[in-house]
Amino acid sequence: MKLNYFKSRLFLKYISSYLLILMIPLILLTVIIYNSAVNNLRSQIEQSHLNQLNQAKSIVNNLVDQLYDIASRVSYDEQLTRYQVHDPYYGRYAINTLKNYKSTSPLINEMFLYFHNDNSIFSTAGMSRLEVFTEKFSFRRWQGSEVIQDLNEAKFPSVRPVNLVGKSASLNQSMLAFLVPITPNSPNPHGTLMFLIKESELTALINSILGNYQGSSFIFDNTGQVLAANYNLESALPEQDLQELTKLTPGIHSLHINGETNSVVSVKSEQNDWQFVTMMPSSQFFSNVLHIRSLILMIFTAVLAAGSIAALLLARKQYNPIFDLFQFANSKAGTAAEENQASSSGRRNELVRIRTALHEYSSKADLQEPYARNHFLLMLLKYGNLESLPSELSKSINLHFEGSRHFVIVVGRGESAEPQTTPPNWQHVMTALSKADFKEHAAYVHSVELPKPDQIALIVSFDPLDGQKEQHQVREMVDALLDRLSGAFQFHPIMGVGRCYAGPAQLNQSFIEACSAFDSRVSAGNGSITFFEELSESPSEAGWISKNLLLKLSQSLKQGSYTVAVQTVDEAMSELQKAGFCLKLARCVYFDIANTVIKTGLELGVGKLISDIPGQDAFQSAEELNRRLRALCGRICTWVEQNEKKEEHSLMDQIVSYIDSNYMDHSLSLEFISSKYSISVSHFSRSFKEAVGTNFVQYIWQKRITAAIHKLTTTNEPLKDIIQTVGYQDTPNFIRKFKKETGYTPGQYRKLYSEKASS
């Protein structure tokens, strides 16, 4: 059946679904990111304005405090009494004293001293008659009579925004008249100090607040008058809008002024009730994130384009297996006519057809558990007989060894291709190898993590290709595997390859051979791939027992594989019988076989082995020697299995002891323990649970929670210190798990225990 994706409604539905799933969060995320950028920028600007306004307020407060301080000092200065300033002789000292006071504050442009009901006023320039003063200093919106009245009647500090006009052009400027009665805070002051302050002095304090943004800054007095203003807008604000600004509480506000939304920041002085305000159009926040908006749109477009391509690829990838299953379902229709009819209707109802087909085969579907699978394959490599393995386990993982030929490859970590290359994560290698197959060679692979660290066994099942030698096909598969590992992880593994056998029941033979080839490579320093069949033999060994057979015998004993050991002994004896040696020569070769068995046993440290060594009479016949060697192999393999169990129990005892002493170390993990004690992660995890009865993570948690409970009930240490002491860094996670375990939070548990102890 020819596949045309776009004729399938299901395929089109997949694409539209993927695009919809992509578009909804993408649009929401884009809007959220853009608004977040605008809000963050706005918050930063407004906070900056707030900080600068507070700073300006502090500066102005300090300057006003200086004016109050000057007024207080003037009121008590003996040289500035009414008598002294009117005295012809001491008057000049009074003028100099006023100059000294003026110089103490950079804010003062000029200062005047006036005594109530006096006809004269004194300044740093000298004494003037009131008539002369009002003529020389002409104020807009403040008549001369009003000036004199305010000077005589001022009982509280006040500010008067004025425009000073005089004969000199330098006097035509905006000023602030700051009136302070003397003595300050007295209910009956006897005079008034008037400070003339340039409005530009205050304006300079707020000029830089807005920076590059358009807007306005204001300083209002306690009556709502504008003391200073910095307009960056096209026109000044109407009086009504200014009054609205004076009514704002301190903080950040959003106001609709001049037909647009404005961001307004206001602070108020607690000292004199002056108000400091900045106002800027909110549209500037959006205009200042144009580059972010452009970037977001570019990213949105790129993601949308990439998502569309990904949606097409994912839809195809998702649809392909469904189409395959659909074809399989149609193949059950029986006749070609029925198949075509199913195809035409199935294009619209693929899932219905698949559901029907899968219902018939649902009993065959199962879920593989990694540790059980690895354990089953380890037992298969050790014992070789599928029937001797637990039937429930083999059924649950449903392993299949397709192909007529099977062999084993042992893979170990080699040197990196480049010195700077980081060694690969062995678990990643395991994952990659578990998915490895060689369809071009009609081969399939099962990976097994061995107890030794950084070693993996691969069970390869394949069908021989027509016109190609078996060994050549095996070599091509091994070379392809090496290329994959080198290309994916940039390292050269060490591999030992066993011989091919007809069924899975003989995989233990191939595994022992692969281990022999692997060990031979490590000790002899051959290439990164060693084939058991090609282990080097010297010409002088021709006609004797082959070297690889003796290596296999030794390796089977080291692995504790009695089945392979006796099969190897039988094979060696059979080779001798076929060689047709005379009895004396055959007896010499028998010694080679016996020596290999005895030497391996002694190397392994098997106790009291000498008493079981075959005597001289055993070498009189092949049958007697075979029987004795079988018994000796059985003794050695039994000792190896028992010793492995003892070593494993001893190792688990060491690990448990180490954990009990170091469970408070937050870096303690499966990987750390596996590396420290040179054991694979999966083997350690399985062995630990078998030895202790619980998994590693739960055991660590129980130790830590027990220690935490002890500290909670016997000490007053802070909870955070207790959690860190017992080896936890994530305090919220610990509290959550503690409550799940005990029903109480650590704090509640401590309080409950204290109440019980006190009662």
Disulfide bonds with the S-S distance in Angstrom:
none
